Amino acid sequence: YKLVAAHSCWSAEAMAENTAGCDNVYVDTSFCPAHLVQKGVEALGVDNIMYGTDYPFSSMECCATIIEDAFPDNPEIQEKIFYSNAAKLFGLE
């Protein structure tokens, strides 16, 4: 099974600690500022982070800018967070 912990990138360090050894845990970036998205990638690995917005409570554009600001020189990380991690999780590849 796969576990998607929505709204949990802001606490990615605790998630990583509490789920150590589990490669089936994913978090999204809803309500998460750029510096915490960076910490999430460090703590959980880029393959376990997915783009999230919590629309309609925040805009997709604003949330996309956060990912772009967190990794301005790394389009590979942006692509994984924006698309390929979710595509892989949901079998859309």
MARFIBA-873672 format. One record per residue (C-alpha): residue number from 1; chain; x, y negated, z. Coordinates in pm, 1 decimal, padded with zeros to 6 digits. Example, Ala and Ser with C-alpha at 12.3 -4.5 7.8 and 13.67 -1.06 7.14 Angstrom:
// MARFIBA-873672
> marpa_vexgu_u_v_w
> 1_A_01230.0_00450.0_00780.0
> 2_A_01367.0_00106.0_00714.0
END
This chain:
// MARFIBA-873672
> marpa_vexgu_u_v_w
> 1_A_00000.0_00000.0_00000.0
> 2_A_00094.1_-00364.1_-00039.9
> 3_A_00037.1_-00631.2_00223.5
> 4_A_-00016.9_-00991.4_00116.7
> 5_A_00007.7_-01224.2_00415.5
> 6_A_-00155.8_-01539.6_00282.2
> 7_A_-00038.8_-01871.6_00424.8
> 8_A_00263.4_-01703.7_00581.9
> 9_A_00564.0_-01845.0_00399.2
> 10_A_00578.0_-02119.5_00663.2
> 11_A_00660.5_-01843.6_00914.0
> 12_A_00870.8_-01628.0_00682.7
> 13_A_01153.3_-01585.4_00932.5
> 14_A_00912.4_-01434.4_01186.7
> 15_A_00748.6_-01224.6_00913.5
> 16_A_01088.8_-01090.7_00810.2
> 17_A_01174.4_-01008.9_01169.6
> 18_A_00841.9_-00837.2_01237.8
> 19_A_00836.0_-00642.0_00910.8
> 20_A_01206.3_-00550.7_00884.2
> 21_A_01251.7_-00249.5_00660.3
> 22_A_00915.9_-00293.2_00487.3
> 23_A_00948.1_-00379.1_00119.8
> 24_A_00571.0_-00397.0_00069.3
> 25_A_00511.7_-00732.4_00242.7
> 26_A_00443.1_-01044.4_00037.4
> 27_A_00368.1_-01402.3_00140.9
> 28_A_00236.9_-01700.1_-00049.9
> 29_A_00344.1_-02062.7_-00041.9
> 30_A_00012.2_-02221.6_00061.1
> 31_A_00060.2_-02520.9_00293.7
> 32_A_00436.0_-02473.6_00288.3
> 33_A_00684.0_-02758.5_00229.4
> 34_A_00986.4_-02708.4_00005.3
> 35_A_01237.9_-02649.1_00284.3
> 36_A_01025.4_-02367.9_00427.6
> 37_A_00980.8_-02209.1_00085.8
> 38_A_01361.3_-02202.6_00065.8
> 39_A_01377.5_-02037.5_00410.0
> 40_A_01114.4_-01788.9_00294.9
> 41_A_01327.9_-01684.9_00000.5
> 42_A_01628.1_-01649.1_00230.9
> 43_A_01435.5_-01447.1_00491.1
> 44_A_01214.1_-01224.3_00276.3
> 45_A_01384.2_-01231.5_-00062.8
> 46_A_01261.6_-01401.7_-00375.9
> 47_A_01075.4_-01089.3_-00491.2
> 48_A_00833.4_-01114.9_-00197.5
> 49_A_00720.8_-01478.1_-00235.9
> 50_A_00422.0_-01580.9_-00448.7
> 51_A_00286.1_-01920.3_-00546.0
> 52_A_-00019.6_-02022.9_-00348.3
> 53_A_-00231.8_-02336.8_-00330.2
> 54_A_-00532.6_-02279.9_-00103.5
> 55_A_-00735.3_-02467.9_-00362.8
> 56_A_-00958.4_-02671.5_-00318.3
> 57_A_-00789.1_-02789.6_00000.4
> 58_A_-00471.4_-02880.5_-00189.0
> 59_A_-00406.5_-02938.2_-00557.6
> 60_A_-00232.6_-02691.5_-00784.6
> 61_A_-00009.9_-02970.7_-00916.7
> 62_A_00108.9_-03073.8_-00571.5
> 63_A_00184.2_-02714.4_-00474.0
> 64_A_00366.9_-02651.4_-00801.7
> 65_A_00583.6_-02957.8_-00740.0
> 66_A_00686.8_-02812.9_-00403.6
> 67_A_00825.7_-02500.5_-00573.1
> 68_A_01000.0_-02710.8_-00837.8
> 69_A_01150.6_-02933.7_-00567.0
> 70_A_01265.0_-02633.7_-00362.2
> 71_A_01454.0_-02478.9_-00655.9
> 72_A_01517.3_-02757.4_-00909.5
> 73_A_01815.2_-02586.7_-01072.1
> 74_A_01690.5_-02229.9_-01061.5
> 75_A_01420.8_-02153.4_-01319.9
> 76_A_01457.4_-01779.8_-01248.1
> 77_A_01339.0_-01824.1_-00888.3
> 78_A_01058.8_-02055.9_-01002.0
> 79_A_00941.8_-01801.0_-01258.9
> 80_A_00933.0_-01521.3_-01000.5
> 81_A_00736.8_-01731.7_-00751.1
> 82_A_00500.6_-01877.7_-01012.2
> 83_A_00434.1_-01560.8_-01211.4
> 84_A_00631.9_-01240.8_-01217.8
> 85_A_00607.4_-01143.5_-00849.7
> 86_A_00226.2_-01158.8_-00863.2
> 87_A_00217.9_-00991.4_-01204.5
> 88_A_00424.1_-00703.6_-01067.9
> 89_A_00218.0_-00675.9_-00747.7
> 90_A_-00114.1_-00670.5_-00933.3
> 91_A_00006.1_-00449.1_-01222.2
> 92_A_-00019.9_-00718.8_-01488.8
> 93_A_00321.2_-00665.6_-01647.5
END
